[in-house]
């Protein structure tokens, strides 16, 4: 089973812990946390732009968009921000089951 965990960047550690447990059960995790490392030296605004777009080599947005549409299950790890809410909407709109 392919699982995507929709969550705020502030929950990155929790997402990694949950992913580890799910992997131990035999699940495949579509893990955005592996890609969520912007280049050093960016301002907060530049980091946000890097995370949310494909500009400057950022691949997080495209990965997450695709993962939400193709996962077997999306888990909403709340309380998270509007990005995770959008991801939940992408999943629901694509017919992907959502647990949150």
PyMOL commands that set and color helices and strands:
alter all, ss='L'
color gray80, all
select helices_A, chain A and resi 9-24+32-34+44-52+55-57+60-70+82-93
alter helices_A, ss='H'
color red, helices_A
select strands_A, chain A and resi 2-7+28-30+73-77+97-99
alter strands_A, ss='S'
color yellow, strands_A
deselect
rebuild
show_as cartoon
